[in-house]
Amino acid sequence: MEERELARVVLAQRHFFEGGTTLAVNNRIDNLKKLREVIKTYEQEIFDALYADLGKSDYEVYMCEVALVLGEISFMLKHVRRLAKDKRVKTPLVHMAARSFVRPSPLGAVLIMSPWNYPFLLSLTPLVDALAAGNTVVLKPSAYAPHTGLVIQKIISECFDAAYVQVVLGGREANAALLKIRFDAIFFTGSKSVGREVMKHAAEHLTPVTLELGGKSPCIVDTSAKLTLAARRIVFGKFLNAGQTCVAPDYVLCDERIKEALIEALVKEIKQQFGHCPLDNDQFGKIVNQKHFDRLVQLIDMSKVVFGGHADKARLKIEPTVLGNIGWDDEIMQEEIFGPLLPIVTYRTFEEVPAKINALPSPLALYIFSENRERIDSVLKQCRFGGGCVNDTVIHLATSEMGFGGVGESGMGAYHGKTGFDTFTHYASIVDKKTWLDLPVRYQPYQHKNTALMKKMMK
């Protein structure tokens, strides 16, 4: 679509929103139910699309994308009536004879821009939250996952009128055109560099933004950790989707005394989960495109590879790779990896850990494997990060009961469940004043005789 056509789409959505259809909670519920059923109808097409775009197996697609979207819909169907209700609050004595409440109101016409790494999950989950809150939506999937984009467009067009939800396909030109248009909110998931551009354009219209970005998420392993279990869960979280996960452990930071034992456990677990030849494992995904593949290959220092390191350019596959003897100045530690490469960095004393992590940009996620509660608490209290796990990885985002988001350079704002509803909602504070009583103490001319009464009422 060209910019003029996109502007007409947004104008049509504004008219639709102003008509009040999205305000009715029953309509929101009916539309979420419709979306759920259509997703189920096209389940196999979703599987096929994600295999074509990222080499994901049906099992992984369902576990990490489809099931989580359906779970978000179920949460909203269960709770949206409560979330959309006015919230009665206490009225101060000074406002005597009034009812005070907070009213949830949808923001209006919303733009959602999603990434390529979990293209179904990260398109549909914020969409569900926005629809539950009563908004209209323009949804822009990533051009790097074209097959999934087409399936999403098919699902949405079958569910909704374009004046309610419109999918816009295309690359950078489409993104640039959309960002020139005034929306009532923008929800973006992707890289920091593009996030800065989104924020810059949003500022021109004073449009609020939610940014879900990324960063180098540390995975701390201390001497008390159960290494076999830690390795199993680290390997799962790191190499899921071939490492192309925004909350994947970017690097392991372990006590130097357990480094060799941990590497041994990691290698054993990689073989257990992916086989002795992961490049031939159909359950292990591919890198999204040639540019990303080439960047990752350049990060592999073969002199530091302790396992893996092989790649198949024709199939865009890189095997799970562990790199040892890594220093903070190495190239692989200068940027988010976003691929199946796991560097191991060490520390001498645990007291070094919080200071080192806080010296770096705040990560989207943080993981710690330890049986020492004092150390766990010290990291959770001292370090600044978006979210994370104790003795596990990545699973903290797979729930509608907690918000998910970053902090600092890893993002701003959050979503999932009630937090997602809040993200796409304005809460208007309202005092409904009664007319049968009107205290004169607030009106001029002010009288000193009312001072004591005023002070008592305003305590």
Secondary structure as UniProt FT lines:
FT   HELIX           3..18
FT   TURN            19..20
FT   HELIX           21..23
FT   HELIX           25..41
FT   HELIX           43..54
FT   HELIX           58..61
FT   HELIX           62..66
FT   HELIX           67..83
FT   STRAND          87..89
FT   HELIX           93..95
FT   STRAND          98..106
FT   STRAND          109..113
FT   TURN            119..120
FT   HELIX           121..132
FT   TURN            133..134
FT   STRAND          136..140
FT   TURN            143..144
FT   HELIX           146..159
FT   TURN            162..164
FT   STRAND          165..167
FT   HELIX           172..179
FT   STRAND          185..189
FT   HELIX           192..204
FT   TURN            205..206
FT   STRAND          209..212
FT   STRAND          218..221
FT   TURN            223..224
FT   HELIX           227..239
FT   HELIX           240..243
FT   TURN            246..247
FT   STRAND          251..255
FT   TURN            256..258
FT   HELIX           259..274
FT   HELIX           278..280
FT   TURN            282..283
FT   HELIX           290..299
FT   HELIX           302..304
FT   STRAND          305..307
FT   STRAND          311..312
FT   TURN            313..316
FT   STRAND          317..318
FT   STRAND          321..323
FT   TURN            328..329
FT   HELIX           331..333
FT   STRAND          341..347
FT   TURN            350..351
FT   HELIX           352..358
FT   STRAND          365..369
FT   HELIX           373..382
FT   STRAND          387..390
FT   HELIX           395..397
FT   STRAND          404..405
FT   HELIX           408..410
FT   STRAND          411..412
FT   STRAND          414..415
FT   HELIX           417..423
FT   STRAND          425..433
FT   HELIX           440..442
FT   HELIX           448..450
FT   HELIX           451..457
//
